[in-house]
Amino acid sequence: MLVGGLLSILLCAGIFAVVQLRGDARIQVLAIARAVAAGQPLTADDLKAVRVVPDPSVPLVKAVEVDQVIGRSPAVPLAPGTLLAESQLGPASWPGAGQAVVAAVFKPGAVPAGLAPGSHALVVTVAKSDVTGTSDATSTPQPVAATVVDITEGTDGTGTTIVSLLLARADATKLAGAGTDLSLVLVAS
């Protein structure tokens, strides 16, 4: 009786394993392995194959189509881990109408901890002090809302940080011509 029960358990486990292996609905699709800018041609190093259960409403690019994707450019920036869809490929359409990307240099201490691509921030111009030590707060522009696109360390050895920011085109022009020190404030989205 013990042997019969044991055989019955083994038989059920074997049937379960066969059904599960045949019932795997996952397929291999392409995902982004490292950040890719809009308009930058894709290379094999930018892509990786991952297994997912597909959703018919999301047309993902299958891994077997990798040769047709290499050399094409994404229309928008792609973050690592993003599943690649055909609609993301094509002529660069980023930044959008009325928007611009500007690179701003921040001195040590002007970039908050936790800032990362995708973070929402306020760009604040630092009020300059005159000879008496008082600041001219009346000429300080209002903070500008922006989304962080990229962060890199400066190469000048002074500890500066270069942050690429997506913001309204008019604000980008003002920020680029500000001629003053800047600071970032991390805000909730």
C-alpha positions as CSV (number, residue, x, y, z in Angstrom):
1,M,0.0,0.0,0.0
2,L,2.9,2.4,0.8
3,V,4.5,1.5,-2.5
4,G,1.2,2.2,-4.4
5,G,0.8,5.6,-2.7
6,L,4.4,6.5,-3.5
7,L,4.0,5.5,-7.2
8,S,0.8,7.5,-7.4
9,I,2.5,10.6,-6.0
10,L,5.4,10.1,-8.5
11,L,3.0,9.6,-11.4
12,C,1.1,12.8,-10.5
13,A,4.3,14.8,-10.1
14,G,5.5,13.6,-13.6
15,I,2.2,14.5,-15.2
16,F,2.2,17.9,-13.5
17,A,5.8,18.5,-14.8
18,V,4.9,17.6,-18.4
19,V,1.8,19.8,-18.4
20,Q,3.7,22.7,-16.9
21,L,6.5,22.5,-19.5
22,R,4.1,22.4,-22.3
23,G,1.9,25.1,-20.8
24,D,4.7,27.7,-20.7
25,A,3.3,30.7,-22.5
26,R,6.5,32.8,-22.4
27,I,8.2,34.0,-25.5
28,Q,11.6,35.6,-26.1
29,V,11.4,39.3,-26.8
30,L,14.0,42.1,-27.0
31,A,14.7,44.4,-24.1
32,I,17.1,47.3,-23.7
33,A,20.4,46.3,-22.0
34,R,21.7,49.9,-21.4
35,A,20.4,53.4,-21.9
36,V,19.9,54.5,-25.5
37,A,19.3,58.1,-26.6
38,A,16.6,59.0,-29.1
39,G,18.1,58.9,-32.6
40,Q,21.1,56.7,-31.6
41,P,21.4,53.6,-33.8
42,L,20.9,50.4,-31.8
43,T,23.8,47.9,-31.5
44,A,23.8,44.3,-30.4
45,D,25.2,45.5,-27.0
46,D,22.1,47.7,-26.5
47,L,19.8,44.7,-26.7
48,K,19.1,41.5,-24.7
49,A,16.6,38.7,-25.0
50,V,14.2,38.1,-22.2
51,R,11.3,35.7,-21.7
52,V,7.9,37.2,-21.0
53,V,4.2,36.2,-21.2
54,P,3.0,38.4,-24.0
55,D,0.0,40.6,-23.8
56,P,-1.6,40.7,-27.3
57,S,-2.4,44.4,-26.9
58,V,1.4,45.2,-26.6
59,P,3.2,44.4,-29.9
60,L,6.7,43.6,-28.6
61,V,9.7,42.8,-30.9
62,K,10.6,39.1,-30.8
63,A,14.2,38.2,-30.1
64,V,14.5,36.4,-33.4
65,E,14.0,39.8,-35.2
66,V,17.3,41.2,-33.6
67,D,19.0,41.5,-37.0
68,Q,16.1,43.7,-38.3
69,V,16.4,46.0,-35.3
70,I,20.2,46.5,-35.1
71,G,21.1,49.8,-36.9
72,R,17.6,51.3,-36.4
73,S,17.1,54.2,-34.0
74,P,14.6,54.7,-31.3
75,A,12.2,57.6,-31.5
76,V,12.4,58.2,-27.8
77,P,15.1,57.6,-25.1
78,L,15.0,54.0,-23.9
79,A,15.9,53.0,-20.3
80,P,17.6,49.7,-19.4
81,G,15.1,47.0,-18.9
82,T,12.5,48.5,-21.2
83,L,10.8,45.9,-23.4
84,L,11.2,46.9,-27.1
85,A,8.1,47.6,-29.1
86,E,8.0,48.4,-32.8
87,S,6.3,51.8,-32.1
88,Q,9.4,53.0,-30.2
89,L,11.5,52.8,-33.4
90,G,11.7,55.5,-36.0
91,P,12.9,59.0,-36.5
92,A,13.7,60.8,-33.3
93,S,10.6,62.6,-32.0
94,W,12.1,63.6,-28.7
95,P,12.1,66.1,-27.1
96,G,8.5,66.8,-27.9
97,A,7.1,70.0,-29.4
98,G,7.6,73.0,-27.0
99,Q,10.2,71.1,-25.0
100,A,14.0,71.1,-25.0
101,V,16.9,69.3,-23.2
102,V,19.6,71.5,-21.6
103,A,22.8,70.4,-19.9
104,A,23.4,72.4,-16.7
105,V,26.5,72.3,-14.5
106,F,26.0,72.1,-10.7
107,K,28.7,72.8,-8.1
108,P,29.3,70.3,-5.3
109,G,26.4,70.3,-2.9
110,A,23.9,71.6,-5.4
111,V,22.6,68.2,-6.5
112,P,20.5,66.3,-3.9
113,A,21.1,62.6,-3.0
114,G,18.6,60.3,-4.8
115,L,18.5,62.3,-8.0
116,A,18.3,59.9,-10.9
117,P,17.1,59.9,-14.6
118,G,13.3,60.3,-14.5
119,S,13.3,62.3,-11.3
120,H,11.3,65.5,-11.2
121,A,13.1,68.5,-9.9
122,L,13.0,72.3,-9.6
123,V,16.0,74.2,-10.9
124,V,16.7,77.2,-8.7
125,T,19.1,80.0,-9.4
126,V,21.3,80.8,-6.5
127,A,21.0,84.5,-5.4
128,K,24.3,86.3,-5.7
129,S,25.6,88.3,-2.8
130,D,26.9,91.8,-3.2
131,V,30.0,93.2,-1.5
132,T,28.0,93.9,1.7
133,G,26.9,90.2,1.9
134,T,23.3,90.9,1.1
135,S,21.6,89.1,-1.7
136,D,19.5,90.5,-4.5
137,A,16.4,88.4,-4.1
138,T,14.3,90.7,-6.2
139,S,16.1,89.6,-9.4
140,T,16.1,85.9,-8.6
141,P,14.0,84.1,-11.2
142,Q,11.3,81.6,-10.2
143,P,12.2,77.9,-9.9
144,V,11.8,76.0,-13.1
145,A,10.2,72.5,-13.2
146,A,12.3,69.9,-15.1
147,T,12.7,66.2,-15.5
148,V,16.2,64.7,-15.2
149,V,17.3,62.9,-18.3
150,D,21.0,62.1,-17.5
151,I,23.5,62.7,-14.8
152,T,27.3,62.6,-15.3
153,E,30.3,63.7,-13.1
154,G,32.2,66.7,-14.4
155,T,35.7,66.0,-15.8
156,D,37.3,69.2,-14.5
157,G,38.3,67.7,-11.1
158,T,36.3,70.2,-9.1
159,G,33.4,67.9,-8.2
160,T,30.9,69.4,-10.5
161,T,27.9,67.4,-11.8
162,I,26.4,67.8,-15.3
163,V,22.7,67.2,-15.4
164,S,20.7,67.0,-18.6
165,L,17.2,68.3,-18.0
166,L,14.0,68.1,-20.0
167,L,11.9,71.3,-19.7
168,A,9.8,73.8,-21.5
169,R,11.7,75.3,-24.4
170,A,11.3,78.9,-23.1
171,D,12.6,77.8,-19.7
172,A,15.6,76.0,-21.3
173,T,16.6,79.2,-23.1
174,K,16.4,81.2,-19.9
175,L,18.3,78.5,-17.9
176,A,21.0,78.2,-20.5
177,G,21.6,82.0,-20.4
178,A,21.2,82.5,-16.7
179,G,24.9,83.0,-16.0
180,T,24.5,82.2,-12.3
181,D,25.0,79.2,-10.1
182,L,22.2,76.7,-10.0
183,S,20.8,74.3,-7.5
184,L,18.4,71.3,-7.9
185,V,15.5,70.5,-5.6
186,L,14.1,67.0,-5.8
187,V,10.3,67.0,-5.8
188,A,7.6,64.3,-6.0
189,S,6.0,63.7,-9.3
